[in-house]
Amino acid sequence: MRSIIALSTLSLAAISFAAPAGKRDAYPNGEFFPLPNGFPNPSTDQTKQIELEAFGTLPNSPPPPKISTDGLTNLKLIALNELFEVAYFTELVYNVTNKLHGYDLGYGHEFVLDSLKAIVAQEELHAINTNGALQNFKAEPIQPCKYSFPVTDFQSAIALAATFTDVVLGTLQDVNQVFAKNGDDGLVRAVSSVIGNEGEQEGFYHVLQSKRPSTLPFLTTSVRDFAFTAIQSFTIPGSCPNINTIPLKTFKPLNVLSTNIKAETQNLQFSFAASDAGTQDWNSLSLVYINQQNTPVVKSLQNPVVANGVVTFQAAFPFDEFEMNGLTIAAVTRGPGPFASADDVAQAAIFGPGLIEI
Ligand SMILES: *[C@@H]1O[C@H](CO)[C@@H](O)[C@H](O)[C@H]1NC(C)=O
């Protein structure tokens, strides 16, 4: 077992030992599936092999006899997300295996690769299990999209993985809440077991970034619509065969322009497309932050400036008042609330989710 100290030197290694392998397109046109192991529709033998690589099996207990409509939406969203994650980590394993430029880790290479391969297989089982449940309930399984990822080196790939995994960790809270509200208690235990798995992954991504494995006492919550929107920022538009069977909301993009955001109270800069706002009265809009299990924080848009159809503005970020570590989800809403919960924010949101990690 390697020490934390050895792992935290990986970021240096990634920079100083980058191999001149150059860019190679492993998945032309963003087309990942089917994988060589048959995923997303592996045979029985192939599934057995995935279980070996995942160091564990699909649940073999029968699913509950019935599910609510909202519960089905939960499963569809989870399937969409897991398919995206399989694509992402499959490509990351490819890049590290082949030591593409920016992906040669030097010391620690084998340990990281071994960990990432287990994650790929575990995500494959999450997806197979969820699409299997959909089939069991006579619903259409979710089909994979084509994907494109905005990263070209190991450190930014891990930072992005940490961010979207945090969104998943928040959204699965919402999924369990929705199951609970609709009497789908038979699905809560399995989803909770996946939350733990994703949390273990998150700790690993933190250590790889020389961050503490555990961020917050109570992780930031999210709602399904935010995750649904965030996943689509990694899909090639029009490439998801049956995403239209998922009845969730897609928000317009909110760009977080500030970079390397420090753990301190400050103003942050954001932008959105003016024509998507449905108003030109910028004072009628609010910038809302969701962090931990706290009541959403509402701030006004300061100094909105419109140029070339883009609205740029600042908003106060009250880090010290609420200890806003970990994931913060930002959204621009119609009106100032007050918003009692993340659900209320999503109800009133036009732009989002802006993802901030501290
Ligand atoms: C893998 O490397 C290619 C080439 O640099 C890059 O385009 C892609 O985004 C990378 N994927 C991941 C998940 O790091």
The ligand as an ORCA input file, in Angstrom:
! r2SCAN-3c Opt
* xyz 0 1
  C      -8.078     11.635    -23.087
  O      -7.111     12.273    -23.896
  C      -7.623     12.930    -25.041
  C      -6.420     13.458    -25.820
  O      -5.737     14.397    -25.046
  C      -8.572     14.037    -24.604
  O      -9.132     14.652    -25.727
  C      -9.684     13.432    -23.717
  O     -10.540     14.459    -23.249
  C      -9.051     12.688    -22.565
  N     -10.110     12.075    -21.747
  C     -10.067     12.023    -20.419
  C     -11.249     11.432    -19.754
  O      -9.133     12.430    -19.745
*
